[in-house]
């Protein structure tokens, strides 16, 4: 199914309940990478969007177009009850909660206020408006779990790599508890979001992209890693298509925790090989953790390890395999393969934009 066909199908579903051909969606996080891309997709599908904003930020879609003038907005703050809105919109059909703090090194108080309390406030508003909630989480709420990760509500795992993972897991449990009390709610779990599958294009390069830039330079040298360490990269257009499908049939996805991820992860060695294909790259080298010796690093490399190691190196010790059945079964949408060719498109785009100098 093409993206155009998905948009048409989405618009038809929104019009099926007798409304005048559109769905009114309230969205948080619309100025972020994923939120902006989702805004563009929903607008193209004919939806009426109301965005929670802080200040006058712009809303940029997947093609880099500013869509700010096509949405209504209300100033507010997710850390406050009722999102701190002076004027609360009415007749909302769906609340999509996309806003979150994704910084791995944030303070716990900030995770509590934004990722956890913000979710509580989103639930309270959805109840007040009598509308469903689509909550955007992360596939890495699985924490340090390896092997197959089910598309199911979280169990009692509490072994997380960082406060971000832990806070998103806590938020999920709150959403599922509300669903158990009658709220129509679904959870979307994207994995590591990368550029569009067709051309690698992405509007913001943060989080993993910052690590990726270091992986092709001489600033890391050697890092401790499992030989089978794997990363689940998912093209942003697949995540957006999945979110749009869930929004269009929220009752059909109610109670589900849906992985918006690739069916097969990228093994670290394959990623390193892709980097090595660029003439100016100096790819990071991988060493078994038990054999890793930091004394062989330069002073600057040791400094970099101390700075980013606690945030990212644990991901080189993990091999999660995310189930991805629910979205395909319910909507027919399947993630395209993230293979060596897709990695090259991603890298080529980063080189063309000047983000990578290798």
N, C-alpha and C positions, 0 to 999 in steps of 0.2 A: 504494500500500500504506500503510495507516494505521500509526501507531506501535504501537497495540495489536496489530495483525496481525503486525508485525515481531517484537514481543516473543514472541508465541505461536510463530511460526516458529523463532525463535532457541532457545526452550526445547525444541522438538521436535528440532532438530538436535543439541542437547547430549545429549538422551536416546537418540539413535540408536545409540550405540556399546555399548549394553547396561548402561551405568551406571545408577544409580537415579534418573535424571531430572534430574540437574544436572551442571554442570561446575565444577570447583574452579579458580578463577582467583586468581593472586597479582598484586596491582596496586600499583604505586608512584604517588605523586602524587594519592592519593585525596582529600586535603583541598583540592586546587586547584579552580579553576573547572571545567575540563573533566573532571578526575578525579572530582569529586563528582557531576557530571551523569551520567557513565558508570556510576558505582557504582549510582545509582538505577535506571538502565535495566537493568543486569545483574541486580540484585536482583529487579526486577519480572519478569524473564525466568526466574527460578527458579535463578539461579546461586549457588554457595557462594563467598563472597569472603574472601580473606585480604589485608589491607592492611598495607603497610609504613608505619609512622608514626614521627614524631619527637614525643614527648610525648603529650599527650592531646587533640589537635585534633579538632574535630568534622567530620563528613562530611555535607555539605549537597547535596541533589539539585537537579534543575532547577526543582522546584516550591518550593524553600526548606525542604523537610522534612529534619530531622536523622535520618540513617540509621545513625548510629554504633553503635547497639545491635544492628544486623542483620548486622554483619560481625565476623569475628575479626581481630585485629590483632597485629602483632609490632613491637616497637621496633627501629629500626635507622637506618642512614644510608647513602645510595647512594654516597657518596664512599669507603666502606670496602669491602674485599674481603668477599664474602658479605653485603654490605650491613650489616656489623657486627652481625648478628643473633646473639644468644646461643643461641636455639633456632631451628633452621631447620625450616620446615614441610616435610612430605612429601606425596606423592601430589598434586602440583600438575599440572594439565592444561595450563595456559597461563600464561605470564608476560606481563603487559601493562605496558610501561615507559612511564609517562606523566609521571613527574617530570622537571622541567627548570628551569633558571634562564633566565627570559625577559626579564630586565632588559637593556635595550640598552646601559646604561652600566656594566656590571659589569667587574671586573678580569679579565684573561685567566686568571689563576690560578684564579679561581672557575669560569669556563667550563670550564677543563681538568678541574677536580676533579668538577664536577657533571654537565655535559653530555657530556663525553667519557669520563672515567674511570667515571662512573656507568653509562654504556652498556656499557663493557667488563665491569663487574661483573654487569650484568644478563645479558649473554651467557654469562658463566661459570656463573651460577646456572642458566640455562636448560639448558645442557649437563649440569650436575651432576644436575638433576632429570629430564633426558631429555624435556623438554617444549618446545613451540614458543615463539617470542617474537614479540609484536606490539609494534613500536617506534613511538612517536608522535613525529613530527618536525614540520616546518613546510614549507608550500609555498614559502616564501621561501629555501629552500636554493638556489634558482636564482640567488641573488645579484642582480647588476645586469642579468641577462639580460632582454631585451625580446622581444616577439613571443610565439609559441607556445612553451610550456614543456611538454615531453613527460613523461608518466608513465613514467619510466625511471630506472634507476640513474644516479647522478651521473657526469658526465664529469670532466674535469680543470679545470673552471672554478675560479678562485680570486679572483674579483673580488666582494667582499662589502661590504655597507653597514656592517656592524658585527660585533662579536665574537660576538653571538648567532647570526647567520646562519652564520658561519664554523664555529662549534662544532657546530651541528646538522648541517652538511654533513659535518664530520669524523666525527661519530657515525654518520651514515648509511653512510659508506664502511666503517666498522668492522663494522656489521651485515651489509652485503652481502658483505664478505669472509668473515664467519662462515657466511653462507648458502652461499657457494661451497665451504665446507669441510664442508657437510652439515647445518648447523643449519636447521631449518624456521623461517623468519622472514619477516615481512612488515613493510612500512613504511607508516604512514599520515601523510599530509601535509595537515593543516588549513591553510587560509589565515587571514584575519583573522576571528577568532570574534566574532560579535555575538549579540544577543539572539534568543530563540526566534522563529520566523517568524510564528507566529499572533498574538503579543502583545508582542514585543520584550523579554520578561522575561529577565533575566540576574542571577545571584547576586553577581557581583563585577565591578566596573567599574575596570579598570586598563589599562595599556598604551595601546592605541589610544583607549580611551574618554577618557583624560586629555587626549590631543591633541584629540579631538573637542570636548571642552568648551571648549578654547581657541579652536577654529575658529569658534565662535558668539559670542565675546566681542570686546572691543576690544583684547585684550592682544597680538595678533599684527600687526594692521594689514594689511600686504601681505607676501606671501611669494613666493619664486621658484618657479615651477611650469610644467611643460609644459601646453599647452592640452588635450592628450589624456591627461594623467596619469590613471591608473585604480587603484582599490583593489578587491581581491577580498574582499568581505565574505561570510561563510558563517554561516547561522544555527546556533546551538549544537545544536539538535535534529537537524539534518542530520548534523553531525559525530558526534554520539553514535550515531545510527542506523547510520552508516557503520562506526564502530568496533565496534559490536555485531555487525554483519554479518560483519566480518572475523574477529572473535573466534569466531563460530559456525562459520566455515568456513575456519579458518586454513590448512589444507593447500591449499585452493582458491586462496588468495591468496598462497601461498608464493612468495618471490622478487619480488613486485610492490612498486612504490612508488606508492601510490594517493593521488591528490589528493582531499581532502575539501574541495571548493571549489565556488563558484558557476560555472556555465558561462559567465556574462558578468559582467565586473567593473563597478563603478560609476565612471563618469567623474567626475573631481573637480568639474567644473562642475555636474553633477547633484546632487552632495552639497551644494555651496554653495547651490544653489537650494532644496533641502529645508530647510536651516537658515534661509534667508531668509524662509521661510513663517511663522516665529514672530515675534510682534510685538516682543519685547524683544531679539531677536538682532541682533548687529552682525557679520555674516559677514566672515571673512577675505577679502581680495582677492588674486587671483592675477596674477602678472606674469611674463612670459617672463624666464628667467634672465639672458639677455644684456642685458636692459633694466632689471633690478631695481636700485634704488638705495636702500640702507638709510638714507641721510641724511634721507629723508623720514619716517622713523619717529620716534616719541617716544622719550625716553630709556628709559622702562620697556619699550617694545616692542623696542628694540635689546637691552636686557638679556635679555628673554625669547628673542629670536632666538639670542643667544649660548648660552643655556642649553639650549634644546631643538633648535635647528637642526641641530647635528651628529648628533642621534639620529633625527630624523624627516624633515627636508626632502628628503633623497634620495628618499624614497618618492613625492614629488611630481614626480619626473623619470622615472618608470618606467611601463611599460604591459605588464606580463606578462599573457599569456592562458593560463591553466592548462587543459591537457587534463583532462577529467573523465569519461572513458569507462569505465574499468575497473570502478568500483563499480556503475554501472548495468548493464553487461554481465553481471557475475557475480552480482548480487543483486537487480536490478530497482529499486534505490533511486536516485531522481533528485532533485537539489537543486531546491527551489522557487525561483522568480525573486526576486532581491533588487532590487526596483524602487523607485520613488518611494513607493509605498504602504507597502512594507516598511520603508523608511527612516523614514517618519513614525511607524510603530508603535514603532520602536526609540527615536526621539526622545521620543515621548509617554511611554513608560515611564520614561525618564530624567528627564523633567520631573515626572512624578507622584511619583517617589521622592525628589525634591529634589536629585538629582545635577546637573541643569541648571536654572539660574534664568532661562533664556530660552525 
